[in-house]
Amino acid sequence: MKKIYFAGSIRGGREKAEDYKKIVDILKKDAIILDEHVSNPKLSSTGEKISNEEIYKRDTNWLKECDLLIAEVTNPSLGVGYEIGYAGSLNKKIVCLYEESANLSGMISGNPSIILIPYDKIENLESKLKEYIK
């Protein structure tokens, strides 16, 4: 099974937390999610109860370990942007999901090595995601 690092906003806002949960539930059918805590709707924008240094070390290790980074980028987040850049520097495959109405950063939408998947409903993502997981 592929190992996936799922990126979604935490300190940048948790407005999409319920969607993160649905996306991770889809991904878990066919992959191992290294950082499933991001999809916990009860996780607030204050983040976890560990130090920033511990978060950085853990997350960069997960990024090194993963086969694929999947990021939900509708809600802009400095952390998610950093994770995408870090994964790119490791030559990881990167897939970015976003609501069709979102105004994406040019650094994401203009990068030819990032696979972009717009969606109108989370339920419509499953078939699109399966081709990148297998």
Secondary structure as GFF3:
##gff-version 3
##sequence-region A 1 134
A	DSSP	beta_strand	2	7	.	.	.	ID=ss1
A	DSSP	alpha_helix	17	27	.	.	.	ID=ss2
A	DSSP	beta_strand	31	33	.	.	.	ID=ss3
A	DSSP	three_ten_helix	36	39	.	.	.	ID=ss4
A	DSSP	alpha_helix	52	65	.	.	.	ID=ss5
A	DSSP	beta_strand	68	72	.	.	.	ID=ss6
A	DSSP	alpha_helix	78	89	.	.	.	ID=ss7
A	DSSP	beta_strand	93	99	.	.	.	ID=ss8
A	DSSP	alpha_helix	106	109	.	.	.	ID=ss9
A	DSSP	beta_strand	114	119	.	.	.	ID=ss10
A	DSSP	three_ten_helix	122	124	.	.	.	ID=ss11
A	DSSP	alpha_helix	126	133	.	.	.	ID=ss12
###
